[in-house]
Amino acid sequence: MFEVEVKYRVPSHDRIKDNLKSLNAKFLEHTEETDIYFNSPVRDFAKTDEALRVRVYGDGTVVLTYKGPRIGSVGKTREELSVTVNDLDSLLEILRRLGFKEVARVVKRRDIYNYENFTIYMDTVEGLGSFVEVETMVNNKELINKATEEVLQLGDRMGLRRDWIERRTYLELVLEKQGVNKP
Amino acid sequence: MFEVEVKYRVPSHDRIKDNLKSLNAKFLEHTEETDIYFNSPVRDFAKTDEALRVRVYGDGTVVLTYKGPRIGSVGKTREELSVTVNDLDSLLEILRRLGFKEVARVVKRRDIYNYENFTIYMDTVEGLGSFVEVETMVNNKELINKATEEVLQLGDRMGLRRDWIERRTYLELVLEKQGVNKP
């Protein structure tokens, strides 16, 4: 499965939420997520545009995710592989023993909405501010461009300006803030 | 936690099982396990005496385990870190993407018994034959020698000859059979 996703940096969530209500989008849930990112001992994921992430949800659920390089031009489409894991501390220790190094933590609160085939995330990221992500899934690379266009059109209807699009990941934004710039 | 374990290669399980019954050891369960071993892209686990294993139980449970180097002289005591994972295929694919290479599969049927603080595994390993493992857990390195002696004494009472002790892992034995010898 490929995640087709466009992210916008927004001044505030208020007006976007009103627009979502007008579209009759359905509020799904509020989550709090802490993302712990690791770098590989064999290649620099910042250069290969990969990511290895341990996500901890507010309810304690732990998910390990590998993300392949972004393959879209506008959005941040990637191939994702995830597993749910039963023990955070053991997982972190296994990753360290295998040579993976923790590079950053991203802490965010999200309100999640559903509209047709789309998932909309209203994100507040610690130290970074407010964002909106509009996402859909496709099971075939050839559908990515069409899906990206649909995501952008929904963004327009939600009042998301195209010059607000932020192609960098939260991880990259956090690392830039820490003064660790991509080469 | 440290696993203190001694493994014996046995001609047959029959007499050992009779001895276990005389000791009033408790039969716990029968399991079937497929172990998939991976090597690291940064160091050769055969040389560093580490192991990364994905174990699949007969009921579909998937456990990822990192094992540190053996630290006892007689037994095969190691530090172990394990997590249960919800999706075998995704886990295998994540490991491959991270650069880990599958080196061997070990398929075994085990009858598991409990006696006092000990766990006894009567193993039949595909292509290798019959084995018995006697195991206990300690939470402190300083207790390893004492626990190893207790394990050996229980082995004596079960009729396990000390010259049957097999210090190599099933993985090593499978690799040797495949003609891939340790340097």
Interface residues (C-beta under 8 A of the other chain):
Chain A: S40 P41 V42 R43 E50 L52 L64 Y66 G68 L81 S82 V83 T84 V85 N86 D87 S90 L91 E93 I94 R97 L98 G99
Chain B: S40 P41 V42 R43 E50 L52 L64 Y66 G68 L81 S82 V83 T84 V85 N86 D87 S90 L91 E93 I94 R97 L98 G99
